[in-house]
Amino acid sequence: MPFSVTQIFKNPSTNVFLHEKTKPTAVTIQNIIIKPLQKILLTGLALIIFFTAVRVEAKPPILLSKNSHWWQTKYQPKPKQGWDTFTANIKKYHPYVNQQVEEHGSIMLLINMRVTKKGRVDFAEIWDSNTADSLLKDTILQAIKYNSFTPYQSHKGKQLIENTLVLMEIPAEFDQLITQPQDTTIPNKSITPARFLGGDAAFRDYIANEFVYPSRCLDKNIAGYVRMRFMVNRNGVVTQCRIKEGTKNCPEFGLEAARILKACPKWVPATYNGKNISAWFEVPISLSVSN
């Protein structure tokens, strides 16, 4: 029966009543040496169990906002064997992962990870992904922690022992990535729309960080607005960017919006019946000049 420290200390000591024929010396030794020793051992054991039960795992390291721009890949950690070999080996040695990719298409994951100076991953968690499969996620995290990675670096080349967001893709076969004609005929209400990894807030950060405000519009203090229409294909690639509407007195604004969307990192593709499909997406972009 399990016991706790409080139960041990609350239990009253057992009173010992000597029988007339009992040898006083033997009883004295038992009470003075053996029983106190037993109590000490039991108390020590209880304390070990207690502290083991209440032990709290260390909190995950805080993700700094400066390290959340996962689309800036130049200085991010990467497998020493390269992403292509790394993901190919995952599919090769973990048939379940390969099966999921064949059934549903490319798997996109945003990994919050930290790499030591020796290349060991001492913290990793899935920040966002296009799969809810816990077994698949656990398998990928185990593979990440098992392999060596290049350290995270600053823009000046200094190694940083900080966690950062890293994009990982387990790609589908080529024929699964080709846009099918029926993709664009599926009613929108039946489709789970494409989205930017990290959500709307991350997409706004991407726009704000990558958008270069047209100099003429900047000089004339012209606020810009444009509504873009584009396709996110089955592989998450942004294609066919079109300006649907925008600020007429600053057409350069729309051209810049098209540029950063074409340079956009991969999105989570739209899905239909659990499978990746190519689908159209629209997004309004509005920026203004602050004095």
C-alpha positions in Angstrom: 0.0 0.0 0.0 1.5 3.4 -0.9 2.4 5.7 1.9 3.5 9.3 2.2 5.8 11.2 4.5 2.9 12.7 6.5 1.4 9.3 7.1 4.6 8.0 8.6 5.1 11.0 10.9 1.4 10.9 12.0 1.4 7.2 13.0 2.0 7.0 16.8 4.8 4.8 18.0 3.7 1.4 19.1 3.8 0.9 22.9 5.8 -2.1 24.0 4.5 -4.0 27.0 7.0 -6.3 28.6 5.9 -9.8 29.7 7.3 -10.9 33.0 9.2 -13.7 31.3 10.7 -11.5 28.6 14.3 -10.7 29.0 14.8 -7.0 29.6 18.1 -6.8 27.9 16.9 -8.1 24.6 13.9 -5.8 24.6 16.0 -2.8 25.4 18.3 -3.6 22.4 15.4 -4.0 20.1 13.8 -0.7 21.2 17.0 1.3 21.4 18.8 0.0 18.2 16.6 -2.0 15.8 13.3 -0.1 15.9 14.8 3.4 15.6 17.0 2.1 12.7 13.9 0.7 11.0 12.2 4.1 11.4 15.2 5.9 9.9 15.3 3.6 6.9 11.5 3.9 6.3 11.6 7.7 6.7 14.5 7.9 4.2 12.6 5.6 1.7 9.5 7.8 2.1 11.4 11.0 1.4 12.9 9.5 -1.7 9.5 8.5 -3.0 8.0 11.9 -2.0 10.7 13.9 -3.8 10.5 11.6 -6.8 6.7 12.1 -7.0 6.8 15.9 -6.8 9.8 16.4 -9.1 8.8 18.9 -11.8 10.4 18.8 -15.2 12.4 21.9 -16.3 10.4 24.5 -18.2 11.2 24.7 -21.9 13.5 27.6 -22.9 11.8 30.8 -23.9 11.6 31.5 -27.6 12.8 35.0 -28.2 10.9 37.0 -30.8 14.1 37.6 -32.8 14.4 33.9 -33.2 10.9 33.3 -34.5 11.5 34.4 -38.1 11.8 30.9 -39.4 11.8 32.0 -43.0 15.3 33.5 -42.5 17.1 30.2 -43.0 20.7 31.2 -43.6 21.9 30.9 -40.0 19.5 28.3 -38.7 20.5 24.8 -37.5 20.3 22.0 -40.1 21.2 18.3 -40.1 24.9 17.8 -40.7 24.0 15.3 -43.4 21.7 17.8 -45.1 17.9 18.0 -45.0 17.4 15.9 -48.2 19.4 12.9 -46.7 17.9 13.4 -43.3 14.2 13.3 -44.5 15.0 10.5 -46.9 16.4 8.4 -44.1 13.3 9.1 -41.9 11.1 7.7 -44.6 13.4 4.8 -45.2 13.8 3.6 -41.6 10.3 4.6 -40.4 7.7 3.0 -42.7 4.8 4.6 -40.9 6.1 8.1 -41.7 6.5 7.1 -45.4 3.0 5.7 -45.4 1.5 8.9 -44.1 3.4 11.0 -46.7 2.1 8.7 -49.5 -1.5 8.9 -48.3 -1.7 12.6 -47.4 1.2 14.3 -49.2 4.1 16.4 -47.9 4.4 16.9 -44.2 5.3 20.4 -43.0 6.7 21.0 -39.5 7.9 24.0 -37.7 10.4 22.8 -35.0 11.3 24.9 -32.0 14.8 23.6 -31.2 18.0 24.3 -29.5 21.4 23.0 -30.5 24.5 22.9 -28.3 28.0 23.9 -29.5 28.7 20.2 -30.1 25.8 19.8 -32.4 23.5 17.9 -29.9 19.8 18.8 -29.9 19.0 19.3 -26.2 15.5 20.6 -26.7 13.0 20.1 -29.5 9.2 20.5 -29.8 6.8 20.8 -32.8 5.6 24.4 -32.8 3.2 24.0 -35.8 2.5 21.4 -38.5 0.0 20.2 -41.0 -0.5 16.9 -39.1 -2.2 16.0 -35.8 -0.7 12.5 -35.8 1.0 12.2 -32.4 2.9 9.0 -33.3 4.3 10.7 -36.4 5.4 13.7 -34.4 7.1 11.7 -31.7 8.9 9.7 -34.4 10.2 12.9 -36.0 11.3 14.4 -32.7 13.2 11.2 -31.8 15.0 11.3 -35.1 15.9 15.0 -34.6 17.3 14.4 -31.1 19.2 11.3 -32.4 21.1 13.2 -35.2 23.7 15.9 -35.1 22.9 19.5 -36.3 24.9 22.5 -37.1 24.7 25.1 -34.4 22.5 28.2 -34.6 24.5 31.3 -35.6 24.1 35.0 -35.4 24.5 37.2 -38.5 28.1 37.8 -37.4 28.8 34.0 -37.3 28.8 33.7 -33.5 27.3 30.4 -32.2 24.1 30.9 -30.2 22.9 28.5 -27.6 19.3 29.7 -28.1 16.2 27.9 -29.4 14.9 29.0 -32.8 12.1 28.0 -35.2 13.2 25.7 -38.1 11.2 24.6 -41.0 11.3 20.9 -41.8 9.5 19.3 -44.7 9.1 15.6 -45.5 8.3 15.8 -49.2 5.9 13.6 -51.1 6.9 12.0 -54.4 6.9 14.2 -57.5 3.6 12.9 -59.0 1.8 13.7 -55.8 2.9 17.3 -56.0 1.4 18.1 -59.5 -1.7 20.2 -59.4 -4.7 18.1 -60.6 -7.5 19.7 -62.7 -10.1 18.7 -60.1 -8.3 20.6 -57.3 -9.7 24.0 -58.4 -13.3 22.7 -58.9 -13.8 21.6 -55.3 -16.2 23.9 -53.4 -14.4 26.2 -51.0 -16.7 25.2 -48.1 -15.4 21.6 -48.4 -11.7 22.6 -48.3 -9.5 23.3 -45.3 -7.7 26.4 -46.5 -4.0 26.8 -46.9 -2.2 28.7 -44.1 1.2 30.2 -43.3 3.1 28.2 -40.7 2.9 29.9 -37.4 -0.5 31.5 -38.1 -1.6 34.9 -39.1 0.7 36.7 -36.7 3.7 35.0 -38.2 2.5 36.0 -41.7 2.1 39.6 -40.7 5.7 39.5 -39.3 6.9 38.1 -42.6 5.2 40.9 -44.6 6.4 43.6 -42.2 10.0 42.3 -42.3 10.3 41.5 -46.0 8.2 44.3 -47.6 10.3 47.1 -49.1 8.1 50.2 -49.2 8.2 51.8 -52.7 10.4 54.9 -52.4 8.0 57.2 -54.4 5.0 56.2 -52.3 7.2 56.7 -49.2 8.3 60.2 -50.2 4.7 61.2 -50.9 3.4 59.6 -47.7 1.0 57.3 -49.7 -0.6 54.5 -47.7 -0.8 51.3 -49.8 -3.4 48.6 -50.1 -3.5 45.6 -52.3 -5.5 42.4 -52.4 -3.5 39.5 -53.7 -4.8 36.2 -55.2 -2.4 33.3 -55.5 -2.3 29.5 -55.6 -0.7 27.3 -52.9 0.1 24.1 -54.6 0.1 20.6 -53.1 3.7 21.1 -52.0 3.0 24.4 -50.2 4.6 26.5 -52.9 3.1 29.9 -53.7 2.4 30.3 -57.4 0.4 32.4 -59.9 0.4 35.6 -57.9 -2.2 38.1 -59.2 -3.1 41.6 -58.1 -6.9 41.6 -57.7 -7.2 45.2 -56.5 -5.1 47.9 -55.0 -4.1 51.5 -54.5 -4.3 53.2 -57.9 -1.9 56.1 -57.1 0.8 53.6 -56.0 0.9 50.6 -58.4 4.4 49.8 -57.2 2.8 48.6 -53.9 1.1 45.7 -55.7 4.3 44.8 -57.5 6.2 44.6 -54.3 3.5 42.5 -52.7 3.7 40.1 -55.6 7.5 39.9 -55.2 7.5 39.0 -51.5 4.7 36.4 -52.1 6.7 34.7 -54.8 9.7 34.6 -52.5 7.5 33.4 -49.6 8.5 30.2 -47.8 6.3 27.1 -48.1 2.8 27.2 -46.7 0.7 24.4 -45.2 -1.2 23.3 -48.3 -5.0 23.2 -48.4 -6.6 19.8 -47.8 -9.7 17.9 -48.9 -10.7 14.7 -47.3 -7.4 14.6 -45.4 -5.2 14.9 -48.6 -3.1 17.9 -49.8 -4.6 19.7 -52.8 -3.7 22.9 -54.7 -6.1 25.7 -54.0 -6.5 29.5 -54.5 -6.0 31.9 -51.6 -6.6 35.6 -51.2 -5.0 38.0 -48.8 -5.3 41.7 -48.2 -2.1 43.6 -47.5 -2.3 47.1 -46.1 0.7 49.2 -45.0 1.1 52.9 -44.2 3.9 55.3 -43.6 4.5 56.3 -40.0 5.9 59.7 -39.3 
